[in-house]
């Protein structure tokens, strides 16, 4: 069982909303979709490997609907309920790049996780967002320790430049030491900020995604390039990194090496680039 811990939120996707004129109407295409990095990974992985999502949503209509969507996608869902389900406004420009206005809501209030929810984990995946608040950070760190003790690998997605900077060098270093991830995922901007913060991931397989350029996979001090197919008709990059993580992890669970897993991740990420919203 692949276990993913993190956010399940509502995404309000605004296509054509990156250049707004203040104080008047701004025509755009608006879509309401399921979002949250962890939820996206779970849905992308579900057709390929048994997967469980663990998180927190509000005891409200939106939360119940989002849980139902995950279950309909084949995900085993375990959620705490309380507070208000989070939401994110995603402004998408003409080349598919995103600007996000984030309210994590209940997801930021994740509490201690039931050990039974983790007992069948063969791999645990953690987006960095889960460490952004003290409460959820403690719950996620404890979960990682439990899974590691049971002998399963943990992967960490650096997820967000803003979150990296908010956590800062000292907290990030402590996080990596405590979680001891087998694999760390980053995009090019996240990798640059991680380098500025002197984040040491030398004990992990380090996978850096660079859009249409080759993925860099560093393992044992050696960096190799994994070619990707360029997508020219990008509609929205939301969820592409999460799809990559799902493809990588499910391939690795099937016995693929890091380069083969990165290739599988890039293939799955391509499907996310041609649709609005997450997978």
Secondary structure, DSSP 8 states (H G I E B T S, - for coil): -EEEES--EEEEEEET-SS--TTS----EEEEEEE-HHHHHHHHHHTTS-EEEEEEE-SSHHHHHHHHHHHHTT-EEEEEE-S-EEEEEEEE-TTS-EEEEEEEEGGGG-----GGGTTT-SEEEEEGGGGSSHHHHHHHHHHHHHHHHTT-EEEEE---HHHHHHHHHHHHHHHHHHH--SEEEEEHHHHHHHHHTT---TTSEEEEEETTEEEEEEETTEEEEE-----SS-S--TTHHHHHHHHHHHHHHTT--HHHHHHHHHHHHHHHTTSSS--
